[in-house]
Amino acid sequence: MPEDLRELARATGGRGYFYLRRFFLPAALPSLITGSLTAWGGGWNALILAESVTVEGRTWSVRGIGTLLDEATYVRGDLQMITLAIVCMVTAVLLLNRAVWRPLYAWASVRYRLDA
């Protein structure tokens, strides 16, 4: 949070909910969106990894792209299926980034711009 904004909050007596709504959240929103995007990506990676788990020769799995990749890689050795699964994942990530994250970040950076 820029020091000028902190000084303005102190000068206007901004405290509690007013401070949070008028000063802190506008300054932190772009970073919160970036952190949400990073957390979403990490969670999705963990979910894909956890779809198929083999322990002591026993496999637990659920339907999903992680299980599909696991089977195509380790059981079948099917390069076409691996390629198709990767293309599907890349397409899903690009569509989500373009449809959700990019517009949200653009809105926050215009709406809560701190300079000018």
Phi and psi in degrees as a GROMACS rama.xvg file:
@    title "Ramachandran Plot"
@    xaxis  label "Phi"
@    yaxis  label "Psi"
@TYPE xy
-60.7907  146.761  PRO-2
-62.5848  -33.6426  GLU-3
-60.0981  -40.6803  ASP-4
-69.0135  -38.4232  LEU-5
-63.4864  -41.4021  ARG-6
-64.5248  -40.178  GLU-7
-62.5901  -41.4618  LEU-8
-62.3562  -41.6574  ALA-9
-66.4417  -40.8776  ARG-10
-67.507  -34.114  ALA-11
-90.4627  -2.14314  THR-12
73.1895  26.8537  GLY-13
-68.3617  119.332  GLY-14
-140.768  162.258  ARG-15
59.9277  -134.58  GLY-16
-62.3742  -38.792  TYR-17
-61.3108  -44.8538  PHE-18
-63.1753  -44.5028  TYR-19
-61.9356  -46.4428  LEU-20
-74.9377  -39.9036  ARG-21
-94.3586  -20.8705  ARG-22
-121.26  -55.2508  PHE-23
-70.5841  -52.8673  PHE-24
-61.731  -42.8379  LEU-25
-60.856  -35.6862  PRO-26
-74.151  -32.8688  ALA-27
-94.2915  -13.1806  ALA-28
-58.7884  -46.5863  LEU-29
-58.2499  -38.7292  PRO-30
-69.8723  -36.1049  SER-31
-64.7153  -38.5911  LEU-32
-67.1013  -43.5184  ILE-33
-61.7281  -43.2686  THR-34
-64.5465  -37.2487  GLY-35
-64.6653  -41.7647  SER-36
-62.0743  -44.1153  LEU-37
-64.5504  -43.1241  THR-38
-65.0566  -40.2559  ALA-39
-61.4762  -45.3261  TRP-40
-62.9017  -43.6653  GLY-41
-64.7998  -39.7172  GLY-42
-64.9547  -39.4993  GLY-43
-66.347  -41.564  TRP-44
-60.6399  -43.921  ASN-45
-64.8523  -38.4623  ALA-46
-64.069  -43.9674  LEU-47
-62.6847  -42.3075  ILE-48
-65.234  -37.6451  LEU-49
-82.798  -1.43336  ALA-50
-70.3695  -25.1626  GLU-51
-139.629  116.863  SER-52
-128.454  131.509  VAL-53
-116.536  122.96  THR-54
-131.55  126.264  VAL-55
49.7758  43.9645  GLU-56
80.8125  -3.03431  GLY-57
-108.056  134.425  ARG-58
-111.632  130.281  THR-59
-111.781  132.992  TRP-60
-152.275  158.559  SER-61
-126.968  162.898  VAL-62
-70.1075  135.508  ARG-63
167.151  176.093  GLY-64
-70.0031  -27.4671  ILE-65
-66.571  -42.2042  GLY-66
-66.823  -40.7188  THR-67
-60.1999  -46.0908  LEU-68
-63.9164  -41.5731  LEU-69
-61.0357  -48.14  ASP-70
-66.7189  -42.6755  GLU-71
-65.0508  -31.7843  ALA-72
-84.0287  -53.0407  THR-73
-94.2781  -25.3701  TYR-74
-97.9922  -52.5888  VAL-75
-94.4579  -32.0023  ARG-76
68.0629  35.6211  GLY-77
-91.3821  99.8793  ASP-78
-65.4915  -34.7402  LEU-79
-65.1216  -41.4743  GLN-80
-67.2656  -39.5407  MET-81
-61.0358  -46.3273  ILE-82
-62.5156  -44.0499  THR-83
-63.0901  -42.121  LEU-84
-64.2217  -41.425  ALA-85
-66.2886  -41.3611  ILE-86
-62.6481  -39.6111  VAL-87
-64.1936  -42.6014  CYS-88
-64.948  -44.4488  MET-89
-62.4437  -41.7315  VAL-90
-63.2482  -43.686  THR-91
-62.5759  -43.2445  ALA-92
-65.4692  -44.3019  VAL-93
-62.4373  -43.9728  LEU-94
-63.3801  -43.7411  LEU-95
-65.0864  -40.9409  LEU-96
-63.5918  -43.8195  ASN-97
-73.9275  -33.2068  ARG-98
-88.1558  -28.6704  ALA-99
-118.341  -62.0775  VAL-100
-69.9178  -44.3149  TRP-101
-63.541  -47.8945  ARG-102
-63.0343  -37.8631  PRO-103
-64.0727  -43.6788  LEU-104
-67.7672  -39.8409  TYR-105
-63.266  -42.1564  ALA-106
-61.5227  -47.0691  TRP-107
-65.4063  -38.1109  ALA-108
-72.3404  -28.0433  SER-109
-82.3839  -46.5195  VAL-110
-66.597  -37.9839  ARG-111
-115.224  36.2965  TYR-112
-67.6262  132.866  ARG-113
-94.9855  -17.6984  LEU-114
-97.2093  167.179  ASP-115
